Amino acid sequence: MSAVLEVRGVGKTFGGVTALADVDLTVSTAEITALVGPNGAGKTTLFNVISGFGAPYTGEIVFDGVRLTGRKAHEIARLGLVRTFQTPVGFPSLTVHDNLVVAAGGHGFDGPQDALLRPRADRRGLRAAAERADQLLGEAGIEHLASAYMAGLSPGDLKLLEIVRQLASRPRMLLLDEPAAAMDVNQIGTLSRLIRGIAAQDVGILVIDHNLAFVLELADRVHVLDAGRLLAGGTPEEISRNADVRRVYLGEEAA
């Protein structure tokens, strides 16, 4: 079912310093939306505010008709709005597959032998979680990482695992925080295919990243944040031609 995220006049300050000022944007499941801007523009602050990891703010945020103001992060996640982090989380001593089993609902899983000691209903739950993990690995195109331990993954593969872990909860909208950071060219290609596949399943995507070429090639719509304020919004083509964006983001002088 489609869902819409609406950010309406959101503001945020830290000790009198404005981090966000009157930010308005809309994200729907029909598009991949990107948020870009230079360091310190307020991108991650906006993600924190949307996902319940930020302190109180002005304005309001509405997801699928439900006002998120004052809700805790886990409550927002239960509504189907989930996010990734710049530093991936998980269980380093477990394999990629077992991390996904846990994320898919196999909590308390200690290993295959543990299933023999569980009641039948618990074993069914673990079997369903394992099947979900297999499905996620296949859809993401990272089956080759299934038996690898999380502790041994490259930074780029950790980013891919972080996204797939969040998919285990069947989100309705996904906020991706710097997913392409530390990725090589091949991993970025896998990432692009993964994000497009997620969007094709009617899951909304809002992504922030410093890799402007990646964002402009991927997104349907792009919003540019500068010093906490929205500078511009439009298609990738419109954004790439925008003189203000080129001045702020690329350092070009105004004509």
N, C-alpha and C positions, 0 to 999 in steps of 0.2 A: 504494500500500500504506500502511495506517495506521501512524502512529508516535506514540509517547508520550514526552514530556519529563517527567522526575521530578527535582525539586529536593528534596534530603533533608538537613535540618539544616545548611544552608550558613551559614557565618559569615565575616566579613572585617573586618579592622581596618587603620587607617592611623595609624601612630605612636601606638598605644595608644587611638585613638578608634575606637569600634565603628561600622562602616558597615553591617554586616549581622549579625544574630544569630539563629541557629537557624531559618532560613527554610525552610519546606516548602510546595511547591505542585506541582500536576500540570497539564500542558497536553496535551490530546489533539486529534486531528484532527477530532473530532466537534463541537468548540466553538470559538468565538472567545473567548479569555480576555484580560482586561485587568488591568493592574497600575497602580494609582493611588496618589497620596500627595502631601503637600506638598513643596516644595523641600527638598532635603537628606535625603529619606526613604530613599535608597539604591536607587532604581529603576534608574538607568543603571549603577550599580555592579553590581547583580545581572545586568543584561544583559551587562556586560563579563565577568563571571565565567563565565556560561553559555557565551558565544561564544568564550572563549579569549583575550580581550584583557585579562583581569585577572591579577594575581599569584596565587600559591597561596592556597588557602582551606581552611577546615574543612568537614566534611560531604562530600557527593558529589552529582554530577549525572549522570544516566543518560539517554541518548537512544536509544530503540528497542533497549534492552537493552545498549547499549555505554556503558561508563563513560567520561566525558569528562575526568576528573581528569588533569591533566598534559598534555593534548593541546593542540597549537598551534591557532591560529585557522583556518589553512588546512586542517588535518586535520579539524576540526569541520565546516567548510563542505563538505568533500567527503562527509561523512556525510549531507548534505542539510539541515543546520541552519544557516541564514544569517540575517543581520541587516542592517538599515539603520542609518544614523547620523543624528544631529541635523543635521550639516553634510553635505549630499550630496556624493558624489564622482563623478568622470567626466572627460570630455575637453571643456573649454569651447569649444575651437576646432572641434569637430565638431558636426554636426546631431544632433538627438534620434534620428533613424533610425540614423545611423552609430554613435552611442554604443551603441545596442541591438545593432547588427551585431557590434561588438567584444565586447560582453557575451555574445552568443549563440555566440561561437566564431570570429568572423571576425578573429582577431588578425593584426596586420600590415597591415590594410586601410588604404590611402591614398586611395582614391577609386574611382569606377566604372572609370576608364581603367586602373587598376592590374590589374584582372581580366584584361585582354587579354594581359598579359605573364606570367601565371601558368600553371603546368601545369594540365591539365584537372581533375585531382583537387582542386587548390586552388580552382579556379573553382567546382566543385560545392559545396565547403565554404562559400564565400562566398555562393553562391546560396541554400543552405539557411539560412545565418545571416540573410540578408536576408528570406527568407520568414518566419523565426521572428520577426524584428523587426516585420514587418507584422502578424503574428498578435497579438503582444503589444500593439501600439498599438491594434488593433481591440478586443481584449478589455478594455483599460483605458478605452476611449472617448476617447482623446487623439490620434486620427489627425491632427487639425488642427495638432498640434505637430511632425509628422514632419520637416518641412524647416526648422524653427526651430533656430538655433544655441543650444547649451546656455548659452553666455555671456549670451544675451539673455533667458533665461527669468525669469519672476517667481519669488520664493521658494516660493510654493505649487506652481507647476508643476515646480520643481526637486525638490520632495518627491515628487510623483507619478512623475517620471522615476526617482528613486532606487529606488522600490519596483519599478517595471517592470523596471529593470536587474537587480535581484536575481532576478526571476522568470525571466530568461533562462537561468539555470543549473538550472531545474526543481527548486527546493527541495522538501523534504518538510515543513519547518516554517520559518516566517518570524517573526523578532522585529522589530517595528516600533517604533523609538525616536522618540517625539514626531512622528508623521507629520502631524498636523493643525496643527502650529505654522506661523504665518505664512500660513495659508490663508484665503481668503474663503469666504462661504457656499456659492457654487456649487462651488468646489474641494472643500470638505468633503463635499458631496453626491456628487461624482465619487469621492472617496476612499472613502466608505462603500460605494458600489456595487462599487468595485474590491476592497475587502477581503472583502465577502460573496461575490463571485465567486471569489476565491482559495480561501476556505474551502469553497465548494461543490465544488471540485476535489480535496477531501480533503487540502488542505495546512493544517497546523496554524498557528494565529495566536496570538501573544502580543504585545499592544500596550501601550505606556505612553504616556500623554498627559496634559497639564494641563487639557484641555478636558473637564470632567467630563460635561457634557451630551452631547457626542459619544460618549464612552465608554459611558455608561449606555444610550444608544439603540442602540449597536452590539453590545455584548458579550453573550455568553450567561452568562458568569461573571466576577465582578470580585473581585480581591484588593486589599486596602488595606494599604500599607506606611507605617509611621510610625517614624522614628528607627531604621531598620534592622530593625524587627520587624514581623511580620504582625499587623495589628490586627483584621482581619475578612476574611471571604470568603463569597461567596454570589451569588445572582442580583442583577441590577441593582435590582430592587424591594427585596430584603432589605437591600442596601447603602444605598440611599437612605433607608431607615427606621432604620438603625442609629444609636443615640444616640452611641456612641463615635466613629463615623465623622463624624457631623455636628459633633461637638465639635472634632475635630482638623482636619477639612477645611473646615468652614464657620464655625468659631469660635463655635458655639452653646454656651450654658451648659447643664450637666447639670440635668435636672429634679429 
